[in-house]
Amino acid sequence: MYSNIVKDLDLDFSNSLLTAFLMHTSFMLERLIKKQPLAYKHLNTLQRKYSNIYNVVYEHFLVIKDIFYCEIYETELAYIVKMFAEFAESKKTS
């Protein structure tokens, strides 16, 4: 899933981004199964500002919904979107 998201967003592979992605996704899955999602302030702002990243991440996370029969909360995806957005922006400035 990570490599497909990176590919679709035209980003370079990053060990640090992969590690953050795996950590958050693991804990997120546990929260999704328990139906205890994290809150995310300014969700609408993030969705508007990073709509392309949000849509790519959402599409790739649908497989989790199908496998684990759980809801994918927008607030949880927001943290992952933010990770990819910050990584993409850091590459633009370097």
C-alpha positions as CSV (number, residue, x, y, z in Angstrom):
1,M,0.0,0.0,0.0
2,Y,2.8,2.4,0.9
3,S,4.7,2.0,-2.3
4,N,1.5,2.4,-4.3
5,I,0.6,5.7,-2.5
6,V,4.2,7.0,-3.0
7,K,4.0,6.0,-6.7
8,D,0.6,7.6,-7.2
9,L,1.8,10.8,-5.5
10,D,5.0,10.8,-7.6
11,L,7.2,10.8,-4.4
12,D,10.5,9.2,-3.7
13,F,10.8,6.3,-1.4
14,S,11.7,7.3,2.2
15,N,12.6,5.0,5.0
16,S,11.6,7.6,7.6
17,L,8.2,8.1,5.9
18,L,7.7,4.4,5.6
19,T,8.4,3.9,9.3
20,A,5.9,6.6,10.3
21,F,3.4,5.2,7.9
22,L,3.7,1.7,9.3
23,M,3.5,2.8,12.9
24,H,0.5,5.0,12.4
25,T,-1.3,2.5,10.2
26,S,-0.7,-0.3,12.8
27,F,-2.2,1.7,15.7
28,M,-4.9,3.1,13.4
29,L,-6.1,-0.4,12.5
30,E,-6.4,-1.3,16.2
31,R,-8.5,1.9,16.8
32,L,-10.6,1.2,13.8
33,I,-11.5,-2.3,14.9
34,K,-12.4,-0.9,18.4
35,K,-14.3,2.0,16.8
36,Q,-12.2,4.5,18.7
37,P,-10.7,6.8,16.1
38,L,-8.5,9.7,16.9
39,A,-9.9,13.2,16.5
40,Y,-8.3,15.6,14.1
41,K,-8.8,19.4,14.4
42,H,-9.2,21.3,11.1
43,L,-10.1,18.2,9.1
44,N,-12.0,20.1,6.5
45,T,-9.0,22.5,6.0
46,L,-6.7,19.6,5.5
47,Q,-9.0,17.9,3.1
48,R,-9.3,21.0,1.0
49,K,-5.6,21.9,1.0
50,Y,-4.5,18.4,0.2
51,S,-7.4,17.0,-1.7
52,N,-5.3,15.1,-4.1
53,I,-3.2,13.4,-1.4
54,Y,-6.4,12.7,0.6
55,N,-8.1,11.0,-2.3
56,V,-5.1,8.9,-3.2
57,V,-4.7,7.8,0.5
58,Y,-8.4,7.1,0.8
59,E,-8.5,4.9,-2.3
60,H,-5.6,2.8,-1.1
61,F,-7.1,2.4,2.4
62,L,-10.3,0.9,1.0
63,V,-8.6,-2.5,1.0
64,I,-8.4,-2.3,4.8
65,K,-12.1,-1.6,5.0
66,D,-12.7,-4.7,2.9
67,I,-10.3,-7.0,4.8
68,F,-11.2,-6.0,8.3
69,Y,-14.8,-5.0,7.8
70,C,-14.3,-1.7,9.6
71,E,-15.1,1.9,8.9
72,I,-12.2,4.1,7.6
73,Y,-12.5,7.3,9.6
74,E,-11.6,10.5,7.9
75,T,-9.9,11.8,11.0
76,E,-7.5,8.8,11.0
77,L,-6.7,9.3,7.3
78,A,-5.9,12.9,8.0
79,Y,-2.8,12.0,10.0
80,I,-1.5,9.9,7.2
81,V,-2.3,12.6,4.6
82,K,-0.5,15.1,6.8
83,M,2.6,12.8,6.8
84,F,2.7,12.5,3.0
85,A,1.9,16.2,2.6
86,E,4.8,17.3,4.9
87,F,7.1,14.9,3.1
88,A,6.1,16.2,-0.3
89,E,6.5,19.8,0.8
90,S,9.9,19.2,2.4
91,K,11.1,17.8,-0.9
92,K,10.0,20.9,-2.8
93,T,12.1,23.1,-0.6
94,S,15.2,21.0,-0.6
